[in-house]
Amino acid sequence: KSRSFEMEKFAERLPISANRSPNGNDIVSSSLDYAQSHSIVMYSKQTQQLTHAPYSLLPTPIPRSAFDQATALGPDFNVLVDKICQDPKFIIESLESTAEDPFTTELLKIYKEMLEKNLYPQPITFGIFRSDYMLDAVKGKEPGLKQVELNTIAASFSNLSTKTSEMHRYIIERFGDTVLENRYNLDNLPKNQSFDGLPNAMADAVKAYGVQGAIVVMIVHPGETNTFDQRWLEYTLFQKHGITLVRKSLTELAEISLRSDGAFVVDKKEVALIYFRAGYSPEDYPTEVEWKSRRNLEQSRAIKCPNIPYHLAGTKKIQQVLALPGQVERFVQDEKSVQRLRNCFTGLYSLTEGEEGVDQILKILENDPTNYVLKPQREGGGNNIYGQDITHALQKMNSRQKSAYIVMDRIHPPEISGHFIRNSELLEVKGVSELGIYSVFLKVGEEVKLNQTAGHLLRTKVSHVDDGGVAAGVAVLDSPYLY
């Protein structure tokens, strides 16, 4: 009864005015000034000018049970990724069918070289992951939490998401009994740990490396638009832990050679941790120079976040293989953990010729692809194929090309009314949300030193747009309001 009462409060849109007061006392102006005062900002891809990141004016309701379920899954996925990476044969065999995808093939090639030459010198493994979920609203049932994907490289927005959570707390405190009509209870805004959770874990990894004065290198895109989300990691590492972080592109690092002991040295400082915020897309490797860098970094003694096996463990093909009977159980012995993991899986299907069920799913996609998504081995948003575009795309592919994709059941999240702020304008929308849970994992030799969740990210997009994130200009930063 109380849950449905909470939802009824949000079903009717708040009458928020787009009019601005002369001195900025209205809710929209206050939020814009707060956002820009607190670094909720990005560079515009179109103009290269600094502007506020797009955000939801108010937090979006998420069932508390779903939020708790997603949070509990963080350590489970950490262990699963680590166990997978202890089985190179599983990774290689699972990804063999993606041979038509040159990007995944090149990563796999470096991985095989490292294994054959026994070049993995670093006994410390470290991961910063983000598992993304949506609520699946099946008619007549309580919406269930389903995993969209697991990001094992370049999980972004940990800092801007915390800043957005704090902004929503301020807006509710400031306008709660006036514009917001007492609809919000501050106790239902969960504290976001990601601002400190990620740099604290990075500091633990640097300390585990054990070299006094060693630094962190962040691999970044040239012309990065999301600089400020990244900079907070740099500032927190330096101010709280005394650790220097320098930003370098793959191109810049191509000519740096390793020391005879395998150490990676940048600006005369030994590098303890290489943290990738780029390198997850073919566009990040325009020439052989960037691939040379990636190979060099992988061979170094520095801790990689992620190393190539951790990176490959986050591919869509691995996600699909893990959904097969017995595969999670192959790596995870704890029955409750297995159950939690399996409960969040949605339908995932192979398109590899000769595998069970391929002809059946292809026939379904030919007739009615509405309830499916076609996914390549890509990160970063904007790569998936929906609806009739699936049929058209598959008609142009041969069987080997199809094998580089997987198919996933389309998740149908519940719509909710909301207010977006984009380009300083108030937009009334019907939106759907995606919840990301950050987790951190540190292992020294065989000893797990850190395995925990580390905060959350909520992104909401207009419901009629299929794909794309905040950086792609489709979604906005948001925070959960638990009910």
DOTOR-953403 format. One record per residue (C-alpha): residue number from 1; x, y, z. Coordinates in pm, whole numbers, plus 50000, padded with zeros to 5 digits. Example, Ala and Ser with C-alpha at 12.3 -4.5 7.8 and 13.67 -1.06 7.14 Angstrom:
2
- i;u;v;w
- 1;51230;49550;50780 .
- 2;51367;49894;50714 .
// end
This chain:
483
- i;u;v;w
- 1;50000;50000;50000 .
- 2;50274;50247;50097 .
- 3;50474;50163;49783 .
- 4;50182;50237;49554 .
- 5;50105;50555;49747 .
- 6;50465;50668;49686 .
- 7;50434;50598;49314 .
- 8;50101;50787;49295 .
- 9;50278;51095;49427 .
- 10;50514;51087;49128 .
- 11;50260;50988;48863 .
- 12;50121;51341;48855 .
- 13;50379;51581;48717 .
- 14;50487;51864;48947 .
- 15;50387;52203;48806 .
- 16;50740;52342;48781 .
- 17;50767;52670;48597 .
- 18;51037;52738;48340 .
- 19;51019;53111;48426 .
- 20;51332;53254;48585 .
- 21;51334;53508;48868 .
- 22;51553;53818;48823 .
- 23;51794;53720;49102 .
- 24;51807;53345;49041 .
- 25;51585;53243;49332 .
- 26;51373;53001;49129 .
- 27;51433;52626;49133 .
- 28;51575;52601;48778 .
- 29;51823;52887;48820 .
- 30;51926;52757;49163 .
- 31;51996;52412;49018 .
- 32;52196;52555;48726 .
- 33;52410;52770;48955 .
- 34;52460;52476;49191 .
- 35;52563;52248;48903 .
- 36;52819;52492;48769 .
- 37;52947;52589;49115 .
- 38;53005;52222;49199 .
- 39;53168;52108;48873 .
- 40;52870;51921;48726 .
- 41;53011;52035;48395 .
- 42;53140;51899;48063 .
- 43;53282;52034;47740 .
- 44;53025;52045;47462 .
- 45;53110;51811;47174 .
- 46;52953;52054;46931 .
- 47;53100;52388;47046 .
- 48;53391;52277;47270 .
- 49;53257;52530;47523 .
- 50;53228;52449;47892 .
- 51;52867;52390;47994 .
- 52;52671;52214;48266 .
- 53;52630;51839;48221 .
- 54;52267;51752;48137 .
- 55;52083;51650;48454 .
- 56;51745;51566;48600 .
- 57;51608;51850;48810 .
- 58;51481;51604;49071 .
- 59;51568;51245;49168 .
- 60;51383;50959;49002 .
- 61;51192;50699;49205 .
- 62;51353;50352;49214 .
- 63;51221;50061;49426 .
- 64;51438;50024;49735 .
- 65;51435;49646;49689 .
- 66;51581;49680;49336 .
- 67;51847;49926;49456 .
- 68;51949;49692;49740 .
- 69;51952;49394;49502 .
- 70;52181;49576;49258 .
- 71;52411;49693;49537 .
- 72;52446;49340;49674 .
- 73;52554;49213;49330 .
- 74;52873;49423;49321 .
- 75;53100;49178;49507 .
- 76;52940;48884;49321 .
- 77;53037;49024;48982 .
- 78;53384;49115;49111 .
- 79;53450;48753;49205 .
- 80;53298;48622;48882 .
- 81;53523;48844;48666 .
- 82;53832;48746;48863 .
- 83;53752;48374;48841 .
- 84;53691;48401;48465 .
- 85;54032;48562;48423 .
- 86;54197;48267;48592 .
- 87;54070;48051;48305 .
- 88;54236;48178;47982 .
- 89;54098;47883;47787 .
- 90;53741;47992;47868 .
- 91;53807;48350;47751 .
- 92;53981;48244;47430 .
- 93;53725;47978;47335 .
- 94;53429;48205;47416 .
- 95;53565;48485;47197 .
- 96;53686;48278;46903 .
- 97;53353;48331;46728 .
- 98;53406;48711;46729 .
- 99;53693;48680;46478 .
- 100;53511;48911;46235 .
- 101;53543;49191;46489 .
- 102;53901;49322;46441 .
- 103;53901;49517;46768 .
- 104;53825;49221;46995 .
- 105;54055;49003;46783 .
- 106;54348;49241;46838 .
- 107;54292;49247;47215 .
- 108;54275;48867;47212 .
- 109;54598;48853;47009 .
- 110;54786;49057;47272 .
- 111;54639;48839;47547 .
- 112;54756;48520;47376 .
- 113;55105;48666;47324 .
- 114;55126;48750;47693 .
- 115;55021;48398;47792 .
- 116;55249;48218;47546 .
- 117;55556;48415;47653 .
- 118;55458;48412;48020 .
- 119;55478;48790;48023 .
- 120;55231;48862;48302 .
- 121;55478;48987;48562 .
- 122;55230;49163;48792 .
- 123;55079;48949;49072 .
- 124;54843;49236;49167 .
- 125;54509;49260;48987 .
- 126;54277;49556;49028 .
- 127;53937;49629;48884 .
- 128;53692;49919;48888 .
- 129;53367;49789;48742 .
- 130;53017;49921;48689 .
- 131;52724;49688;48638 .
- 132;52427;49857;48472 .
- 133;52064;49754;48528 .
- 134;51713;49843;48424 .
- 135;51376;49752;48571 .
- 136;51182;49520;48342 .
- 137;50811;49599;48371 .
- 138;50628;49281;48277 .
- 139;50250;49329;48272 .
- 140;50082;49233;48599 .
- 141;50411;49181;48785 .
- 142;50637;49392;49006 .
- 143;50919;49531;48784 .
- 144;51225;49305;48810 .
- 145;51591;49411;48802 .
- 146;51776;49296;48490 .
- 147;52139;49351;48393 .
- 148;52207;49553;48079 .
- 149;52585;49506;48078 .
- 150;52898;49489;48291 .
- 151;53158;49759;48227 .
- 152;53508;49642;48316 .
- 153;53690;49936;48155 .
- 154;53649;50314;48184 .
- 155;53342;50315;48411 .
- 156;53270;50688;48405 .
- 157;53069;50949;48602 .
- 158;53162;50830;48952 .
- 159;53227;51188;49060 .
- 160;52955;51377;48874 .
- 161;52703;51118;48994 .
- 162;52791;51195;49356 .
- 163;52772;51568;49286 .
- 164;52429;51517;49127 .
- 165;52308;51324;49434 .
- 166;52424;51611;49654 .
- 167;52255;51867;49429 .
- 168;51924;51681;49456 .
- 169;51956;51680;49835 .
- 170;52012;52056;49829 .
- 171;51718;52121;49592 .
- 172;51481;51915;49809 .
- 173;51595;52088;50129 .
- 174;51573;52432;49968 .
- 175;51241;52394;49781 .
- 176;51078;52098;49957 .
- 177;50796;52281;50133 .
- 178;50721;52524;49849 .
- 179;50763;52424;49483 .
- 180;50795;52053;49565 .
- 181;50479;52041;49778 .
- 182;50639;51823;50050 .
- 183;50649;51522;49816 .
- 184;51008;51427;49902 .
- 185;51162;51276;50215 .
- 186;51538;51324;50248 .
- 187;51571;50983;50416 .
- 188;51490;50823;50081 .
- 189;51797;50968;49910 .
- 190;52078;50709;49945 .
- 191;52427;50845;50015 .
- 192;52650;50799;49713 .
- 193;52994;50657;49797 .
- 194;53151;50673;49450 .
- 195;53329;51009;49493 .
- 196;53560;50860;49759 .
- 197;53511;50491;49686 .
- 198;53703;50483;49357 .
- 199;54009;50697;49450 .
- 200;54035;50519;49788 .
- 201;54054;50185;49604 .
- 202;54309;50327;49358 .
- 203;54520;50443;49652 .
- 204;54504;50091;49801 .
- 205;54632;49953;49470 .
- 206;54921;50202;49459 .
- 207;55016;50113;49817 .
- 208;55006;49742;49730 .
- 209;55253;49812;49445 .
- 210;55496;49910;49718 .
- 211;55721;50173;49555 .
- 212;55752;50505;49738 .
- 213;55653;50800;49519 .
- 214;55505;50584;49241 .
- 215;55234;50756;49039 .
- 216;54909;50681;48855 .
- 217;54876;50732;48478 .
- 218;54523;50786;48347 .
- 219;54481;50694;47980 .
- 220;54255;50959;47826 .
- 221;54111;51056;47489 .
- 222;54267;51351;47309 .
- 223;54005;51627;47332 .
- 224;53820;51459;47622 .
- 225;53482;51624;47697 .
- 226;53426;51459;48037 .
- 227;53744;51599;48191 .
- 228;53591;51722;48515 .
- 229;53453;51384;48619 .
- 230;53807;51250;48571 .
- 231;53984;51542;48740 .
- 232;53814;51477;49074 .
- 233;53991;51139;49088 .
- 234;54320;51322;49035 .
- 235;54245;51582;49304 .
- 236;54125;51330;49563 .
- 237;54424;51101;49508 .
- 238;54663;51391;49556 .
- 239;54491;51579;49838 .
- 240;54375;51280;50042 .
- 241;54644;51020;49966 .
- 242;54946;51218;49843 .
- 243;54948;51028;49510 .
- 244;55016;51207;49180 .
- 245;54803;51125;48875 .
- 246;54910;51232;48525 .
- 247;54694;51219;48213 .
- 248;54833;51067;47892 .
- 249;54688;50945;47563 .
- 250;54787;50614;47407 .
- 251;54957;50809;47129 .
- 252;55174;51002;47376 .
- 253;55295;50683;47545 .
- 254;55400;50497;47230 .
- 255;55768;50588;47254 .
- 256;55813;50514;47623 .
- 257;56006;50191;47672 .
- 258;56003;49971;47979 .
- 259;56291;49953;48223 .
- 260;56487;49625;48228 .
- 261;56288;49513;48535 .
- 262;55958;49579;48354 .
- 263;55887;49906;48533 .
- 264;55697;50172;48340 .
- 265;55842;50520;48394 .
- 266;55670;50845;48298 .
- 267;55817;51190;48368 .
- 268;56099;51017;48563 .
- 269;55846;50859;48800 .
- 270;55770;50487;48823 .
- 271;55408;50410;48744 .
- 272;55223;50195;48998 .
- 273;54881;50201;48830 .
- 274;54764;50251;48471 .
- 275;54397;50351;48477 .
- 276;54213;50337;48144 .
- 277;53947;50599;48071 .
- 278;54011;50542;47700 .
- 279;54113;50240;47495 .
- 280;53772;50067;47496 .
- 281;53677;50152;47136 .
- 282;53831;50098;46789 .
- 283;53833;50477;46748 .
- 284;54094;50491;47025 .
- 285;54339;50300;46802 .
- 286;54351;50496;46474 .
- 287;54701;50364;46389 .
- 288;54940;50088;46492 .
- 289;55103;50341;46726 .
- 290;54817;50313;46977 .
- 291;54818;49933;46961 .
- 292;55193;49941;47027 .
- 293;55119;50148;47339 .
- 294;54852;49907;47463 .
- 295;55084;49609;47412 .
- 296;55367;49790;47590 .
- 297;55147;49885;47885 .
- 298;55018;49529;47920 .
- 299;55375;49398;47935 .
- 300;55479;49644;48205 .
- 301;55507;49571;48574 .
- 302;55250;49841;48655 .
- 303;54905;49738;48775 .
- 304;54652;49776;48495 .
- 305;54293;49885;48552 .
- 306;54193;49684;48365 .
- 307;54443;49435;48231 .
- 308;54337;49277;47902 .
- 309;54173;48965;48053 .
- 310;53959;49188;48279 .
- 311;53876;49400;47973 .
- 312;53774;49093;47771 .
- 313;53565;48958;48059 .
- 314;53333;49256;48006 .
- 315;53256;49179;47641 .
- 316;52899;49108;47535 .
- 317;52996;48759;47414 .
- 318;53124;48662;47759 .
- 319;52800;48800;47908 .
- 320;52601;48577;47673 .
- 321;52810;48265;47739 .
- 322;52777;48311;48117 .
- 323;52397;48298;48083 .
- 324;52420;47941;47950 .
- 325;52337;47659;48195 .
- 326;52627;47567;48423 .
- 327;52862;47848;48322 .
- 328;52828;48074;48628 .
- 329;52843;47762;48846 .
- 330;53174;47676;48680 .
- 331;53332;47982;48840 .
- 332;53127;48058;49153 .
- 333;53075;47796;49422 .
- 334;52858;47995;49661 .
- 335;52498;47895;49581 .
- 336;52344;48220;49707 .
- 337;52585;48423;49492 .
- 338;52499;48208;49188 .
- 339;52128;48266;49251 .
- 340;52173;48643;49286 .
- 341;52370;48655;48960 .
- 342;52127;48438;48764 .
- 343;51824;48633;48889 .
- 344;51951;48950;48719 .
- 345;52023;48788;48380 .
- 346;51780;48849;48097 .
- 347;51755;48635;47784 .
- 348;52087;48628;47594 .
- 349;52138;48445;47264 .
- 350;52434;48347;47046 .
- 351;52444;48410;46672 .
- 352;52742;48179;46620 .
- 353;52666;47932;46342 .
- 354;52619;47575;46464 .
- 355;52541;47667;46825 .
- 356;52214;47560;46983 .
- 357;51914;47788;46923 .
- 358;52078;48011;46658 .
- 359;51842;47920;46372 .
- 360;51544;47972;46602 .
- 361;51647;48320;46720 .
- 362;51734;48426;46363 .
- 363;51386;48323;46248 .
- 364;51226;48523;46531 .
- 365;51437;48829;46444 .
- 366;51339;48799;46079 .
- 367;50967;48803;46162 .
- 368;50944;49037;46463 .
- 369;51258;49183;46623 .
- 370;51061;49427;46845 .
- 371;51150;49263;47176 .
- 372;51522;49215;47111 .
- 373;51847;49413;47093 .
- 374;52139;49328;46863 .
- 375;52470;49401;47039 .
- 376;52826;49419;46903 .
- 377;53140;49380;47116 .
- 378;53152;49752;47197 .
- 379;53150;49989;47494 .
- 380;53058;50357;47514 .
- 381;52691;50373;47408 .
- 382;52524;50425;47074 .
- 383;52634;50091;46924 .
- 384;52326;49872;46970 .
- 385;52067;49797;46701 .
- 386;51690;49794;46764 .
- 387;51359;49710;46597 .
- 388;51342;49669;46220 .
- 389;51701;49790;46195 .
- 390;51799;49447;46334 .
- 391;51638;49269;46038 .
- 392;51803;49505;45787 .
- 393;52145;49472;45955 .
- 394;52134;49090;45965 .
- 395;52032;49071;45598 .
- 396;52362;49236;45507 .
- 397;52576;48998;45716 .
- 398;52723;48658;45640 .
- 399;52729;48392;45913 .
- 400;53079;48486;46032 .
- 401;52984;48851;46068 .
- 402;52672;48759;46264 .
- 403;52891;48564;46506 .
- 404;53050;48890;46624 .
- 405;52712;48997;46770 .
- 406;52486;48869;47045 .
- 407;52112;48913;47091 .
- 408;51951;49021;47418 .
- 409;51588;49034;47526 .
- 410;51478;49395;47521 .
- 411;51417;49529;47870 .
- 412;51098;49736;47905 .
- 413;51152;49979;48194 .
- 414;50859;50171;48345 .
- 415;50813;50528;48223 .
- 416;50798;50816;48466 .
- 417;50738;51191;48426 .
- 418;51040;51408;48486 .
- 419;51216;51737;48424 .
- 420;51550;51750;48243 .
- 421;51785;52047;48234 .
- 422;51981;52053;47908 .
- 423;52155;52359;47761 .
- 424;52012;52561;48052 .
- 425;51654;52485;47942 .
- 426;51381;52301;48136 .
- 427;51234;52005;47944 .
- 428;50928;51808;48055 .
- 429;50978;51445;47954 .
- 430;50867;51086;47991 .
- 431;51183;50904;48089 .
- 432;51331;50562;48166 .
- 433;51623;50504;48399 .
- 434;51934;50288;48411 .
- 435;52105;50220;48745 .
- 436;52479;50156;48756 .
- 437;52656;50011;49060 .
- 438;53031;50069;49094 .
- 439;53244;49801;49254 .
- 440;53615;49769;49330 .
- 441;53832;49459;49354 .
- 442;54198;49427;49457 .
- 443;54389;49101;49478 .
- 444;54756;49056;49570 .
- 445;54871;48713;49462 .
- 446;54591;48486;49580 .
- 447;54477;48715;49862 .
- 448;54171;48931;49806 .
- 449;54239;49266;49974 .
- 450;53929;49453;49861 .
- 451;53592;49340;49727 .
- 452;53305;49583;49771 .
- 453;53051;49812;49609 .
- 454;53163;50171;49572 .
- 455;52862;50389;49495 .
- 456;52607;50428;49219 .
- 457;52509;50615;48904 .
- 458;52159;50680;48776 .
- 459;52107;50796;48418 .
- 460;51765;50875;48274 .
- 461;51684;50918;47907 .
- 462;51375;51013;47714 .
- 463;51174;50696;47667 .
- 464;51131;50717;47289 .
- 465;51509;50708;47220 .
- 466;51659;50359;47198 .
- 467;52028;50399;47275 .
- 468;52289;50645;47397 .
- 469;52428;50782;47722 .
- 470;52507;51119;47879 .
- 471;52823;51167;47675 .
- 472;52625;51081;47359 .
- 473;52375;51360;47440 .
- 474;52073;51136;47499 .
- 475;52061;51068;47875 .
- 476;52099;51296;48178 .
- 477;52266;51252;48515 .
- 478;52018;51161;48784 .
- 479;51997;51009;49133 .
- 480;51762;50753;49288 .
- 481;51473;50835;49521 .
- 482;51399;50508;49703 .
- 483;51047;50396;49782 .
// end
